[in-house]
Amino acid sequence: MEPQYLCFDKWLSDTDVDRNLEIPKGARFLPDGNGIMLVTDRDGNTYEFIASVRADGRRSLTREWHAFAKRLRPGELLRVYR
């Protein structure tokens, strides 16, 4: 198994769960531009997120984020690994 490296972790807000996840500054191992991220959860389900770059430079996860976030709750800690 490949070693895992932490991309970022974040305590989820209502907005993160109900809309799009705002990626914290300092996140690592993200695709360039509006690149695609294939993310596999603990159950082996794979999701295709887009690491979108907003006009102000902030980044967020979109596309299949809503399907993934259905089982998340505000206040939970999300950890994303490479």
N, C-alpha and C positions, 0 to 999 in steps of 0.2 A: 504494500500500500504506500502511496506517495505521502511524504510529510505534508502536514497542513500548516498554512501560514494565515494568521488573522488579517483579514482585509479591514474590517471595522466591527465595532459593536456599538449598540445604541439602545437606550431605553425608549420604547415606543410611545409615541403620543397618539391622541385621537386622530390627528391629521395623517400620521404615518399609516395607521391601520385603515382608515376610511378612504383615503385618496391615494397619494403616491408617497413612497418613503423618501424623505430627504436624507441624502448620504452625508455623514459627518465630514467636516474638513479633516484632512489628514488620513483619509481612507487610502489604502494601498492596493495595488494589484488590480486596478480597474481598467477596463478597456479605454482606448483613446476615443475622443469625440463622443458621439452618440452610439457607442459600441454595444454589441449584444453580449450578455452574460448568460451562460447556461448554468443554472443552479440546481443542485440535487439536494433534497431534504433528507432527513434521517430515515424516512420510510422508503427511499429510493425513487421518489417521484421527481421528475425533472421539469423545470420551469425556464422559460426564456424571458429574461428581463432585458430592458434597455437601460443603460446607465446614461440617462439624458443629461445634457449640459444646457442649463438655462441661460438666458441673455446676460444675467448678472453673475454668471460663473458658477453658481451653485449647481449641485448635481442631485438627481433623484432617480429612483427605480420606477419604471413604468412597464407597460405591456402586460405580462401575466402576473404582475405584482398583486393585483386584486384577487386573483384566484388563490395565490399563496397566502395572502394576508387574512383570508376568511377565518382561519383558525387561530389567529393571533389576537391578543387583547392589549389595550393601552396599559402601560406600566410594566410589560414584560421586557426582558432583555433579549435582543436579537444579536446573534453573532454570525458573521459571514466569513467563511474561510476560503482560501484558495486551495 
